Amino acid sequence: MYATMLMKRLTLRVQRRYEIVFATAFTLSFLLLHTVIVHAQGNLMIYPKRVVFDGSKRTQDLGLANTGADTATYQVSFVQIRMKEDGSFENIEQPDSGQSFASANLRIFPRTVTIAPKESQAVKLQVINTGSLPPGEYRSHVYFRAVPAPLPAGETPPMRPKDTSKLEVKLVPVFGVTVPVIIRVGPDSTSVVISDMDMDFKDPKQPQVMFALNRSGNMSAYGDLTIDYISPSGQRTRAAAVKGVAVYTPLPKRKVKIDLDNTAKLNYHQGRLEVNYETASGKPVTLAKQEIVLR
């Protein structure tokens, strides 16, 4: 009886049928903290994971690879994104104060890409009309949106009796991935300071370190994080490492929480913990460094 009543509540009397399309566009907090040099979403892999125009180079290629067993089609467009303090993202239409979009000064070709299984293709990005841009950073994100595969020729969806008294929900997952594209004009005045370091022992089996990356200046910060444990005797052990951590303009502070190595029998109640934030390309340059005395 209870199950019948519950079903009656769920099958609301409605006169119209709705189709709900669920779009899984991207998981940016995962993308930012990914430890490899390619993006992967569904069966799509992209290299590089970010594009920066900061000199005389006017074009760059993005390499796409289909790792799946079926031919895949992707629509290519630009989206605008805001980074939040916890490192997650949200789509926006208008730039925040201190933020500038790059899409008006970018061209991308092609706009639709079809890739056979285990094959690859390049998408070309070109910078245009940047001569009159004021100094600073301009950022937009290239969005590769998967196009659902059509039904095979001659095949039609299964016919079912229409019941207008029931709500029909159809979930169609749509996968996608974004890649930031940045145009930099003029000198970079950005600096980073690490603050608010603390330990989190809520889960005794998985200690974590927490801190904030404080960015100031006219451009984003981007680099790799390493966390070293230094014993009371001075022995240094790598406790964690995260590649490709950004603090995008105009965000002044990003909060970070990282799991520490719990397999090396390190005592996180004594000694010190040192966090290093270094540039991710070329010869490493320290952007910020800070340590905490463990108790």
Residue pairs with C-beta under 8 A, 6 or more apart in sequence:
10 167
11 165
11 166
11 167
12 166
12 167
13 165
14 164
14 165
14 166
14 167
15 164
16 164
17 162
17 164
17 167
17 168
18 167
18 168
18 169
19 168
19 170
20 169
20 170
20 171
21 170
21 171
21 172
21 174
22 171
22 172
22 173
22 174
23 173
23 174
23 176
24 173
24 174
24 175
24 176
25 91
25 143
25 145
25 174
25 176
25 178
26 41
26 89
26 143
26 176
26 177
26 178
28 81
28 87
28 88
28 89
28 178
29 86
29 87
29 88
29 89
31 39
31 49
31 177
31 178
32 87
32 244
32 245
32 246
33 87
33 242
33 244
33 245
34 49
34 243
34 244
35 241
35 242
35 243
35 244
36 243
37 47
37 48
37 49
38 45
38 46
38 47
38 49
39 45
39 46
39 47
39 49
39 177
39 179
40 46
40 67
40 177
41 175
41 176
41 177
42 68
42 72
42 146
42 175
43 66
43 67
43 68
43 70
43 72
44 64
44 65
44 66
44 67
44 72
44 74
44 144
44 146
44 175
44 177
45 64
45 65
45 67
46 62
46 63
46 64
46 65
46 144
46 177
46 179
47 62
47 63
47 65
48 62
48 179
49 179
49 244
50 179
50 180
50 181
50 182
50 222
50 244
50 246
51 60
51 62
51 125
51 142
51 179
51 180
51 181
51 182
52 181
52 182
52 184
53 60
53 127
53 130
53 181
53 182
53 183
53 184
54 182
54 183
54 184
58 126
58 127
59 124
59 125
59 126
59 127
60 124
60 125
61 122
61 123
61 124
61 125
62 122
62 123
62 124
62 125
62 142
62 179
63 120
63 121
63 122
64 74
64 113
64 115
64 120
64 121
64 122
64 123
64 144
65 115
65 119
65 120
66 72
66 115
66 116
66 117
66 118
66 119
66 120
67 118
68 117
69 117
70 117
70 149
71 114
71 115
71 116
71 117
71 149
72 114
72 115
72 146
72 149
73 112
73 113
73 114
73 115
73 146
73 147
73 149
74 112
74 113
74 114
74 115
74 144
74 145
74 146
74 147
74 176
75 111
75 112
75 144
75 145
75 147
76 108
76 110
76 111
76 112
76 113
76 123
76 142
76 143
76 144
76 145
77 111
77 142
77 143
77 145
78 103
78 106
78 108
78 140
78 141
78 142
78 143
79 91
79 140
79 141
79 143
79 178
80 91
80 92
80 93
80 95
80 101
80 103
80 140
80 141
81 89
81 90
81 91
81 92
81 141
81 178
81 180
82 89
82 90
82 91
82 92
82 96
82 99
83 89
83 246
83 247
83 248
83 251
83 254
84 90
84 251
85 251
85 253
85 254
85 255
86 254
86 255
87 254
87 255
87 256
95 101
96 250
97 250
98 249
98 250
99 139
99 249
99 250
100 136
100 137
100 138
100 139
101 138
101 139
101 140
102 138
102 139
102 140
102 181
102 182
102 183
103 140
104 129
105 127
105 128
105 129
105 130
105 133
105 138
105 183
106 125
106 126
106 127
106 128
106 140
106 181
106 183
107 125
107 126
107 128
108 123
108 124
108 125
108 126
108 142
109 123
109 124
109 126
110 123
112 147
113 121
113 123
113 144
115 121
123 142
125 142
125 181
127 183
130 183
130 185
133 183
133 185
134 185
135 185
135 186
135 187
135 218
136 184
136 185
136 186
136 218
136 219
137 182
137 183
137 184
137 185
137 218
137 219
137 220
137 249
138 182
138 183
138 184
138 185
139 180
139 181
139 182
139 183
139 220
139 248
139 249
140 180
140 181
141 178
141 179
141 180
141 181
142 178
142 179
142 181
143 176
143 177
143 178
144 176
144 177
144 178
144 179
145 174
145 176
146 174
146 175
146 176
148 172
148 174
151 157
180 246
180 248
182 220
184 219
186 218
188 217
188 218
188 219
189 217
189 218
189 219
190 215
190 216
190 217
190 218
190 219
190 220
190 221
191 215
191 216
191 217
191 287
192 213
192 214
192 215
192 216
192 221
192 247
192 277
192 287
192 288
193 214
193 216
193 288
193 290
194 211
194 212
194 213
194 214
194 275
194 277
194 288
194 289
194 290
195 211
195 212
195 214
195 290
196 210
196 211
196 212
196 255
197 209
197 210
197 211
197 273
197 275
197 290
197 291
197 292
198 209
198 210
198 211
198 292
199 207
199 208
199 209
199 210
199 268
199 273
199 292
199 294
200 207
200 208
200 209
200 210
200 257
201 207
201 268
205 262
206 259
206 260
206 262
207 259
207 260
207 262
207 268
208 257
208 258
208 259
208 260
209 227
209 239
209 240
209 257
209 258
209 260
209 273
209 275
209 292
210 255
210 256
210 257
211 255
211 256
211 275
211 290
212 253
212 254
212 255
212 256
213 221
213 245
213 247
213 253
213 254
213 256
213 277
213 288
214 252
214 253
215 221
215 247
215 249
215 251
215 252
215 253
215 254
216 252
218 249
219 249
220 246
220 247
220 248
220 249
221 246
221 247
221 277
221 287
222 244
222 245
222 246
222 247
222 279
222 280
223 245
223 277
223 278
223 279
223 280
223 287
224 241
224 242
224 243
224 244
224 245
224 277
224 278
224 279
224 280
224 284
225 240
225 241
225 242
225 243
225 245
225 256
225 258
225 275
225 276
225 277
226 238
226 240
226 241
226 275
226 276
226 278
227 238
227 239
227 240
227 241
227 258
227 260
227 273
227 274
227 275
227 276
228 236
228 237
228 238
228 239
228 273
228 274
228 276
229 236
229 237
229 238
229 239
229 260
229 261
229 266
229 268
229 271
229 272
229 273
230 236
230 237
230 271
230 272
230 273
230 274
230 291
231 237
231 266
231 267
231 270
231 271
232 270
232 271
237 261
237 264
237 266
238 261
239 260
239 261
239 264
239 266
239 273
240 258
240 259
240 260
240 261
242 258
243 280
244 280
245 256
245 277
247 253
247 254
260 266
260 268
260 273
267 294
268 294
269 294
269 295
270 294
270 295
271 294
272 291
272 292
272 293
272 294
273 291
273 292
273 294
274 289
274 290
274 291
275 288
275 289
275 290
275 291
276 286
276 288
276 289
277 286
277 287
277 288
277 289
278 284
278 285
278 286
278 287
279 285
279 287
